[in-house]
Amino acid sequence: MPMIVAAKAGRCTAAACGGRIRKGEMCWYETAKGTRHVEAACRDAAAGIRPNRRAAPCARCGRRVPAGEGNLKVREVRRRKTYTVTCAPVCAG
């Protein structure tokens, strides 16, 4: 993961963290994993919940998921990104 300066505020996507990342703070970033704190505990942790920033239909049940209320998974194959949103915490479908 490359180290970047956060362009906007957000949350750490590491499984056990979820803490705030402030604008201008140094952090690790990868498309599939999201933004994480520089500390080794967050950098090497398993993937946690990554919230969706836009409303989208759930990939499992088709229900409309408002922004910030679902789980976002990003998959990148040959520089093409695929975004999948599911209901959080449990999908009804």
C-alpha positions in Angstrom: 0.0 0.0 0.0 1.4 3.4 -0.8 1.5 6.1 1.9 -0.5 9.3 1.0 -1.7 12.5 2.6 -5.4 12.3 3.1 -7.2 14.7 0.9 -10.4 14.5 3.0 -11.5 13.2 6.4 -12.7 9.7 6.7 -12.4 6.5 8.8 -9.8 3.7 9.0 -11.1 0.6 7.3 -9.1 -1.9 9.4 -11.2 -4.6 11.1 -10.5 -3.6 14.7 -10.0 0.2 14.3 -12.6 2.3 12.5 -11.0 5.5 13.9 -11.0 8.9 12.3 -8.4 9.9 9.7 -8.2 13.7 9.5 -7.6 15.8 6.3 -3.9 16.2 5.8 -2.9 13.2 8.0 -0.4 10.6 6.6 -2.2 7.3 5.9 -1.9 4.1 3.9 -4.3 3.7 0.9 -5.1 0.9 -1.5 -8.2 0.8 -3.7 -9.4 -2.6 -2.5 -8.7 -2.0 1.2 -9.4 1.7 1.6 -7.7 4.2 3.9 -5.8 3.0 7.0 -3.7 4.5 9.8 0.1 4.4 9.4 0.6 2.2 12.5 1.4 -1.5 11.8 -1.6 -2.7 13.7 -4.0 -1.0 11.2 -1.8 -1.5 8.2 -1.6 -5.3 8.5 -5.1 -5.9 9.9 -7.8 -7.8 8.1 -10.3 -5.9 6.1 -13.1 -4.3 8.1 -16.3 -2.5 7.0 -15.9 0.0 4.2 -19.0 2.2 4.0 -20.6 3.2 0.6 -20.5 6.9 -0.2 -23.3 6.8 -2.7 -26.7 5.2 -2.7 -26.9 2.0 -4.6 -28.9 -1.2 -4.8 -27.9 -4.2 -2.7 -26.1 -6.9 -4.7 -27.9 -9.7 -2.8 -31.5 -8.5 -2.3 -31.8 -5.5 -4.6 -33.0 -3.2 -1.8 -31.9 0.5 -2.1 -29.1 1.1 0.3 -28.7 4.8 1.4 -25.2 6.4 1.4 -23.1 5.4 4.4 -25.4 2.5 5.5 -23.9 -0.4 3.6 -20.7 -2.3 3.0 -18.7 -1.5 -0.1 -16.4 -4.0 -1.8 -14.1 -2.9 -4.5 -12.5 -5.4 -6.9 -9.9 -4.4 -9.5 -9.0 -6.5 -12.5 -6.7 -5.1 -15.1 -7.3 -1.5 -14.0 -11.0 -1.9 -14.2 -12.8 -1.4 -10.8 -16.0 -3.2 -9.8 -18.0 -1.8 -6.9 -20.5 -4.0 -4.9 -22.7 -2.7 -2.2 -24.5 -5.0 0.3 -26.9 -4.2 3.2 -25.3 -3.8 6.6 -25.0 -5.6 8.9 -27.0 -8.5 7.5 -28.7 -8.8 4.2 -32.3 -9.9 4.2 -32.1 -11.5 0.7 
